[in-house]
Amino acid sequence: SSLMTLGALGVGEAMAQNAPVQRRGAMYRSFRFSGKQPSTVDFNYKPRRLNKVIELWEDNQVVAYAEFGASGAPDTYEEGKRMSQTFCDAINYEMENDSFSFDGLRNFMQGLVDGGPTPSGHRTPMVFVTLPAWGFDGPSMRANVWQINQALSAGAHGCLICEMESPEAGEIAIAGGRYKWTWPGVPELPIEGCRGAGSQSFAAHIWGISSAEYSRVADVWPHNPKGEISMGFKLENRRSAQVAEQLMAIRGLAFAEPGPSDNGLSHLGWDAVRADITREQRAALPASKRLAEDLERIRLAAKANNVKWLGNGPPGATPQQEIDQGRRMGPSGPEARVQADRLYTKRKMPY
């Protein structure tokens, strides 16, 4: 949802307008690659990294992702095979609100491998997992950091931590994406990594490398330039905005988003969903103005810290202006819209 949409509509209306209708079953076929490539593509391109998204970010490209939320039915392997040929660069495997199953995630990752490689030549699309390990405070994150280990041990390339509002929780989450070592020449982080020996076996199989090599490269980028793990935060409530600058400065953070729908709920409360108010009345509320200001504060904090932005640009910006202002990731929408971004950025990597 854009800032303008949230200012004019109730959050419930905005969510309905922007709902990922491709999230279930056969509808995923809309994510399948059509075969069309931007005219700027180099057909002799050879991947240089395991994590397709990091490779694109290093080339200053915009990443499009598809979203998969498991229903709980035993369909994740076949859905992984089908989505292996997506025109998207990444897949958000959603476990914050959808079925919470690491078996399902492992089956999905195996399906991606068996259906691959991607049209770009990567073994799989980049996969990041949203988890119900909310960033309320340090103690709650310590109690739930095991979820990050489980997601990465399934072969995912990163995690997106929701409701991030505590710098302490943020540092613990980054530690959850790391082993207990630091590359020579890479600065130590405040908290030692949480991942332990044995967690590399299945993930290495999914990545197509040895366990020893996985243990070396499974570190957080960009803090470790050779790392292949992408950690992200959602700053999606009014408290998040008040510490946005501190959160975005946490070392090891790769990408972030403002969670505009949840931020709308947090800022407007009942006014976000009530039926007896017009969109014009809702847009005129002081809380709507604070919402727009806080969303922009979060975006600018990400930009100042070179955190890759999963979101829109300033209010009223065109897609090209959003890219110029730092948009580097987002849900895909139609393939034609994704291709327009890729043409504008003169992308050389095939889909």
N, C-alpha and C positions, 0 to 999 in steps of 0.2 A: 504494500500500500504506500502511496506517496504521502508526503506531508499535506498536500492540498486535499487529497481524498480524506484523510483522517480529520482534517479541520472542518470539512463540509458534511461528512456523513457520521453516523454512529459507527463505533468500532465493529459492531455486529454486521452492519451493512457493508463496511469496507472489507471485512474478512470474506463475506459472501462473494463480493465482486472479484476478489483476487484469489479465491480458493483454488488450490492445485487440483483441478478436476481430473488430472491424469493419474491420481494416486492409487487407483485400484485396478487390478486385473487387466482385462483386455485394453483398457484405456491407455496403458503404457505404450502401446504401439505408436502413439503420437510422438514419443520421444525417439523413435527409431530413425537412424540416419537415412536421409533421402538419396544420398550419393552426390549431392551438389557441394561444391567447394568454393570458397571465395577466390577471386581471380588472382589474389596475391600469394596463394599457397605454393610452397615449394614441394613438388611431388617426390623429390629425392631426400626429403627431411628424414633424419634419424634421431630418435629420442636419445637424450643424454642423461635423463634422470628417471627414477622409478615413479616419483610423485609427479604426475602430469601437471597438476595445478602449480606447484612450485616452479616448474620449468616455464610455464606460461607467465607467471608473475615476474620471473627473472627477465623475461622479454617484454615486460610492461604491457601485457595483454589482459583482456577482460575474460573472466571465467564464468561460464554458464553451468548451472547445476540442475539436475532433475531431483525430484523428491520421491522416496519410497518409504511408506509407512506400513509395516506388516500388520495384517489383520488378526494374526494368531493362527490362521489356517496354515497347513504345511505346504506352502507354495513358494517359499523364498528361493529355493534352488532354481526353479524354472524361471522365476522373475529375474534372478541374477543373470541367467543365460540370455534372456530376452533383452535386458538392459545393457548387456555388454557392448551392443552396437549402437548405443545412443549417440545422437549428435551433440550431446552435452559433454563437458569436460570432467564433470564431477557428479557424484550422487550423494545427496543428503539422506542417510539412513536414519529415519526418525524413530527414536525410542523414548522421547520425553512424554509423548501423549499416546503413541501407538504401542503395539505389543512389545513388551520388554522381554526379549529372549536372545541370549547370546548364541544359543544353538541356531536360531533363525538367522542371525547375522553371519555365522560361519558358513551356513549352507548358501546364503546369498553370495558371499565372497567366492565360494567354490564355483557357483554358477557363473559368476563374472569371468573367472579364469577359464572355465570349460567353454564358454561362448566367445572368448577373445581370440586374438588381441583386438584392441580398439582400432578404428580406422587410422589413428595417428601412429600406430605401432607400439603403443604402450600395452603392458600385460593386462591392465584393467583401467577403467576410469579411476580418478581419485575418489575415495569414499571417506566422508566425514560423518560422525555419529552424534546426534543430539541425545543427551542423557538427562534423566531426572536427578542429577547430582547438582542441585541448585547452589549458586554462589552467594548464599546469604551471609555466611561468616566462616571464620577459620575452623571452628570445631565441627560444623556440619559438613564442610568439605573434606576434612580429615576422615570423617566417618563414611564418606561416600566415594573417596578417590579410587577405591577398588573398581568402580565402574569404568573408569578411564583405562585402567590396565586390561580389563576384560575386553573392551572394545578394540584396543590396539592389538591384543593377543589374537583376536579373530582375523587380523589382517587389514583392518581399517587404517587409513593414512592420517587420521586426525579426529579430534572431537570438538564439538561446539558446546560450551558450558552455558546453560541458561540462567536467567535471573542473577547475573553477576553484579554484585553491589559491594563487595568487600575486597580491598587489595590483598589482604591476607589469604582469603579464599582463592584469589587469582594466582598467587604465587604457589599455593599448594596444588592447584589444578595443573599448572605448568610442570611441577615436579612429578605429577602423575603421568606425564607423557615422556618421562626420561628414565634412563637407567642410572645406576650409581657410579657413573664415571663422567669425565669431561674430556673432550678432545684436546690434545696439546694445542695451545694457542687460543683456546676458547675460554673466556672468563667463567669462573664458577658462578652458579646461581645461589641465591640465599638459602634454598632448601634442597637437600640432596634428593636425587631422583628416587621414585617409589617402585619402579618396575624391577622384578626380580628374575633370577636365572630360571629358565624353563618357559618363560612367557614368549620366547622367540620362536619356538619350534613350528607351530602351525602358521604363524604370521610369515615366517621365512618361506614356507611352502607356498603361500598365497602370492608372495612377492616374487617367487621364482629365483631365490638366492639361497646361499647356505645360511645356517643358523649363526655362524661366526660373523658373516658379512652383515646380516640383519642387526646383530648386536652392535656393530660399529656405526651403521648409518641411521638407526632408529633414534634420532635425536631431534630436538625442536629447531625448526627453521623459523626465522632467519638468525636467531642467536648463534646457532651453529650453521654456517653457510653450506656445509656438506650434509646437514640433517635432512631427513625425508618425512618428518612428522609435522603436520600443520595443526596448531591449536588455536581455537577461536573462542570468543566471549560474546554473549548476548547481553547488552546493557538495556534491559527492557522494563525498568520501572523508574519512578521518579527519584528514588534514592541512588540508582545507578548514575544518573546524570550528574549528581552532586560530587561524585568521585571519578568522573569520566577521565579527567586528565591523569589521575594516579593509575587507574586501571590500564589505560592505553600505554603507559610507560613501563609496564611490567615486561621484563626481558623474557623472550621466548614466545610471546604472543604474535601470531601470524596474521589473523584476520578478526574482524569484529562487525557486529550489526546492532541496530538500535531496537529491534523487536517492536516496530511501530504499533502493531495491534495491541500487544500487551502493555506497552507504554500508554496507549490511549485508555485502556482500562484502569491503569494505575493513576493516571492524572485526572480523568473525568469521573471515575467511579460509576455510580448508577446512571449518571447522565450519558455515559457512553453507550448504554444498551436500552434505555427506556424508550418506549414506543410513542409516548405523548409529547414529543418534542420534534420540531422540524430540523432539517439539516442546517438551515440558516440560523436558527436559535442556538443550536449546538456549536456552530462555528463562532458565534458571538460570545460564548462563555469565556471568562478569564482563564479557566483551566485549559481551554483549547489553545489559547495564545501561549501559555506556559509549556504545553506539550510541544508545539512547533519550535519554541526556543530551545527546549531541552534536546529534542532530536537533532537540531542543528549543532548544539554544543557537543554532543557525542560525536557527530561526524567530523567536526573540526578538530576534536581531540585525537581522533584516529589519524587524520591527515597530518597533524603536527608531529606525530610519532611514527609516521610511515607504516602504520598498520593497514593492511589491505582492507578496503571498505566493501562490506556486503550491504549494499543499500543504495538509495538514490542520491542525487546531488542536491544542491540548494533548492528551495521551493521555486517551482516554475521552470526548472532547467530542462532543456531538451536532452534526449539520450546522449547525443554527442557532447553536450556541455557537461553532463554527469560524468562522462569518461574523463574529460579535461579536468574536472574537479576532483577526480580520485576514485570513481567507482571502478572496482576491480573484480567484483563477484556479484552474482545475483541469480534468482530463479529464472529458468530459461524463457518461459513463454514460448510462442511459436518459433519454429526454426528460422523463418524469414527474419524475425527480429534479432535473433542471435547472429545470423549471418551479416546483418547490417552493422552490428558492433564490430565484427571481425574484419569487414571491409574497411571500416573507419580506422582501425588500429593497424591495418596492413599486416594481418596475421600471416605467418609463414607455415606454422604447424598445421598439418591437416587435422580434420576433426578427430 
